[in-house]
């Protein structure tokens, strides 16, 4: 039986999961592939740490070049993470005509064009299923399963830490800081959670999805990015009264030849499927012009789900090798000559409904003054909630608008926040009502 040799660079959490999957499911993989996948070498700086999986000491090395330069190794798995030295490892491997599998969303979102072009020029494959959604097969779906569709819209809950925090705040109450601390204690959040809670990790993943869906190389700085650190229990409470839940969404849409690309806390209808996605789970809800709406759901991170995606890429590449084929599917699913530059719609031109919460002095005429300023900026009010009266004290006034242009809303809020009766900066959240329905 044919043997295909692989090398693993990075023996951390996911790398350990890959070794476990290859060992525990070796028979199943062999029966499905018709070849034996041999883990020939593992490189890592720390070779002494206990990982809960047995490997022969003879295959361990502290030097990644022992894998990259080994002519007997066909596929290199990069699980180091970060930009460098991961980028160097991948480019060297591709230059040496080795296929590559990676889970590195930060690297691909910032240097994907260089890496994908290197794979093409060397006529080798690069698999990156694990870079978005952990074990959810969204990359393969966009590259192959949905290849006959124009993708109208993508809505993704693709960061488990942020979703866990918002779910806990919604279902059990508590301030952001307190719930974050509990998430860190449980291991669901990093010691430095900035990338997760400020939307940066989600933006990395959205960049990859946009590249695949629209055949382009979008820059990370083109994605408008906000996080969830300013979400408060009172806003979650009011969202519920209006029939919404708050989720950190990755959003991409193509309209009139322009691409919307944004990440931010978003109010969505409580009855929508995405609103039911809680805890550390991920979901990607997209709409194709032929297939209609499709939902992908599952664990978006963790040792074994991510390892599942990594090994799936390895098997795909092995199948191509068995047939003497490579580069059967282009990295973006679009041929290189078809990859195009796209125009990104600036956030100030966004036109959707908004949730607004004003902290005001309880005086007569305050609401009329606020609504007057909104009206002067072409913003009409759909509904209002005013509760907890404190004569002479601060009270929340909450407004949901009809569709409004972001640029006009920001101008209105700047004017409103200067009023003497406004006691704190106005809180605003964007609302997505249809989430792709009817496009």
N, C-alpha and C positions, 0 to 999 in steps of 0.2 A: 504494500500500500504506500502511496506517495506520502512523503513527510514534508511539511512546510514549517520552516523555522522562524520563530519570532523572538524579538528582543524587547524587554520592558525597561524603560528609563523612568524611574520614580516608583519606589516601593512604599508609598504612603498608604493612606486609607483606601483610595480607589485602586491603586496598584495591588494591594493585598486582596481586594475583592476580585480583581481580574484573575489572579492566581487561583483563588478559590473556585471561581466559575470554571476555569479551564480544567481544574482537577476533578471537581465534583460532577461536572457534566461532560466529561471527556468522551464517554461512550455515545451519548446523544449527539454531540457535535460531530463525532467521527461518522456516525450513521447518516447524518444529514448532509455532510460535506463529501464523504467518500474519500477522505484523506485524514492524516493525523497531524494535528497542530502541536508542534513541539516548542515548548518554552526553553530556548537554548541559553539565554543569558538575562540576568537582571542587574541593573545598575542603580545604585543609590549611595548617597554620602554616608548614611548610617546603616551599617550592616549587622549591628549587634542587637538592635531593639527587637523585642518579642512581638510577633505579629499574629500569632494564632494560626499560622499555616506553615506546614513544613516544606522546605525546598532544600535541595542539595547545596551544600556550601560551595561546591565546585562551580556552580553557575553564577555565583554572586561576584560582583565587581564594583569598585568605587569609581570607575572611570567609564563614562558614557561612550567614549570613543572605542572601547572594546566591542561595543555593539554596532556603532555607526560604521566602523571600518571592517567589520567581519563579513567577508563575501558570502558566507554560508547563511547569513540571516536575511530573510526575504522581506519581513515586515517589522517596522519599528513602532512601538507604542510609546508615545510621549505623555507622561502624567506628572511632570514636574510642576506645571502651573506657572503663572506669571509670564513676563515678556522674555527676559533673559535669565538663564541660558537656553530656555526652551526654544526660542526662535532659531538660535544657532544650531541646536541639535536637529531640528526639523529640516532646515535648509541643507545642512550637510548630508542628512539621510537621503533627501530627495536627489541631491546632486550625485550621490552614490547609487542611484537607481533603486532605492528601497522605497517600498510603499510605506505610508505613515498613517497611524491612527492617533488622534488626539482628542482630549476633552477640554482643550484650552480656549474658553470663550473670550477671555480678555485679549489673548494674542490674535485670534482670528478676527475679532471685531476691529482691531487696530491695524493689523498687518496681513489680513486675509488676501488682499490682492497680490502682494508679493509672493506669498506662500502658494496660492492656487496657481499662479502663473509658473512658478518653479515646478510644481507637480506636472503641469501640462507640457512644459518644455522638455522635461525628462521622461515623459510618457509613463508616469507612474500614478497611482491612486492615492488620495488622501481621504480618510474617513473621519468624520467629526460629529457623529450622531450624539455623543454624550455631552456635547458643548451646550446644548439647549434642552431643558426638560428632563435631564437624567435618563430614566428608563423609558420615557415616552418617545415613540418613533416618529417624531415630527419632521426631522430632517429628511428621512427616507420618503415620508409622505409627500413633502413638497417637491423633492427631486424626481420622484417616480410615480407614486400613487395618484397625485393630483396634477400630473404633467399636462393633461389636456385642458386645464382650467386657467383662466385669468383670475388672479386672486384679488377680490374686491376689498377685503378687509381682514385684519388679524387683531384679535384681542387676547392678550395672554396674561395669566397669573403665573409668573415664571421665576418667582423667588420665594422659596418656602419659609425663610425667616420672616420676611415682611408679612406674608399671609398668615403665619402662625400668630404673630403679634396682633394683627387686626382682628383675627378670629377670636382670640382670647378677650380682647377689649370689647368686642361686640357681644359675645356670648356670656362672659363672666364679669365684665366691667373692669375697671382699673385704668390708671394713667399709663401713657406710653412708656415712661421711664421705668415704672414698676414691672410692667409686663415684659419689657426688654430684659430686665435683670433676671426674671424667672426663666426666660428663654435661654439666657446665657448659662444659667445654672443647670438646665436640662441638656445643654449641648446643642441647642437649635440655633444659637447665635454665636458669632465669633466674639472674642475679647474686644476687638475693634470691629463693630458692626457697620461701619460707615457705608461700605459698598452695598450692603444689603438694604439698610433702612433708608438710605438716601437715593435709592433707585439706580445706582451705577451698575450693579451686577445685572439688573433687568435690562438696562440700556445696551450692555454688551450683547446680551442674548437677542434683543430686538434687532440690533444691527445685522446679525447673522440671518435672522428670519427674513428681513427686508431684502438682503442680498439675494437670497434664494427665491423669494416670491416675485421679485421684480427685475431680476437679472441686472444688478447694479452693484457698485461698491460704495456704500454709504459711509460717510465719516461719522465717528462717534459724536463729534461736536455738533453734528446736524440734528441729533436727537434731543429734543427738549426734555429735560430730566428734572423731576422733583421727587422727593421721598415722602415718608409718612410720619416724620418726627413731630410735625405740627398738628397731627390729628389728636383731638381731645374727646373724652367721653361725652361731652355735651353735643358735639357734632354728630357722633354716632347715634345718640338718642334722637336728635332732630331728624337725621336721615331716616331712621326707622319710622318716625311719624309721617314722613312724606312717602314712605313705601320703598326706601332704598337701603342698600348696604354699601359700605365703603371698601373698595379693594384697590391695591396697587396694580394698575394695569399697564401693560405694554400695548400700545395702539399703533397700527399702521393702516393706512387707507390710500387707495389711489383714486383721485377724483380730478377730472379735467386735465389729465396728464401730469399732475403734481402728486407728490407723496407726502402724506402726513406721517410724522414719526415723532411720537411723544410717549413719555413715561411719567405718570403722576397718580396720586390718589384720586380715585374716581367714584362717583356715586352711580350705581347701576340698579335697575329694578330688582327688588328682593326676590321676585319669582323667577328671575333668569337663572339658567343653569350655572353660570359662572358665580353667581351669588351664593350658591350652595357649596362651593369649593372651600373647605376649611382646613385649618391646621397647616402642616408642612406640604400638603399636596399642591400640585401644579395643574394647570389646565390651559389649553390653547384652543380658542374658538375662532374658526375662520370661515370665510364665505368665498366659494368659487363660483364663477358665472355659470358653470354647467352643473356642478355637484350640489350647489346650494350650501347650507350651513353644516359644518362638521365640528365635532368636539373631541379633543384628545385630552385624556385625564390620567393622572398617575403620580407616582412619587418622583419629584423633580430633582432629588439629590440623594445622597447616602451611598454607602459602600457598594451594596449589591445592585440596586437599580442602575447606578452609573456604570458599574462593571458590565452589566448585561448589555448596555448599549455599546461599550467598547468592544466586547467580544463579538457582537453582531457585525460590527464593521470589519473585524478581522476575518470573519467567516465570508462576508461578501467579497473581500479582496481575494481570499483563497479560492473561491469559486471562479473568479475571473482568471486567476493564475492557472487553474486546472484546464481551462479552455483556451489558454494561450492569449488571453485578452487583457488589456489594461485600458484605463481611461474610457471605459464603455459609457459611463455617465460623467459628464463634465462636472467639476466641483460645484458650480452653481446651477447645474442642470441646463443652463443656457450655453450654447457654443461660444467660444471666446470672442468671435467677431460680432456676436449678438449682444454681448454685455455693453450696457449703455450708461451714460450719465443721466441722472434724473434731477428734476427740480424739486426741492424740498419746500413745502408750504410753511412759511414762518408762523410761529405760534400766535402772533398778533392778528393774523387773518382767520384764526379759528372761529367758527360760528356755531355755538351749541348752547344749551341751557346751563345756567349756573345756580349754585347754592351760595347764598351770602348770609353771614351772621355778623350783625352789628352789635357792639356793646355800647348802649346809650344811656343817658340820663333820662329817667322817667318824667318827661315834661310834655305838655300838650304840643301838638304840631310837629313832633320829631319825625314821625313816619311820613307825613306829607312833605317835609323838606327833603328827606331821603328819596322818596319816590319822584319828587320834582327833578332832582339832579339826575337820577337814572333816566327819566323821560327825556331830559335835555340831551342825553347821550344815546338816544334811540334804543333804550332798554325798557321793555315792558314787563310788568310783574304778573306772574302766573298765580302765586299764592303766598300768603303771609302767615307766620305764627308769632304771636307775642304773648309771653307768659311771665309768671313770677314777678308781679308788680312790686316795686319798692319805691314808693314816692320819694323823690329826691335822691335815689340811689341808682346803681347800674342794673339794667335789665337787658336780656338778649332780644333782639328783633331779627327774625329769620325770614328771608325772602328767597323764593325760587323764581327765576326769570323764565320768560320765553327764550327762544334762540336769540343770542346776542353775540356781537363780535368782540373778541377778547381785547382788541386795542381800545375800543370804546368803553368797555367795562373797566379796564385799568385806569383810564382817564377819569371815569366817574368815581371810582373808589378813591383815587388820589384827592379829588375834590371833597368827597364826603368825609374822609379821614381828617381833614383840616377843621371840621366843624367843632365848635366848643362842646357840643353835647355828645360827641363821640369820645369814649373813654379808652378805647384800645384799637389797635389796627384791625381792620375788617378781615374776617376769615372768608375765603372763597374756595369753592370746590367745583370742578367741572362735572357735568352730568352727561352720561351716555345713555340714551333712551332705547334706541333700536338695536344697537350692537350688531349691525350687519343685516338685519331683517329687511327684506324688500329691496335690497340694492340690485 
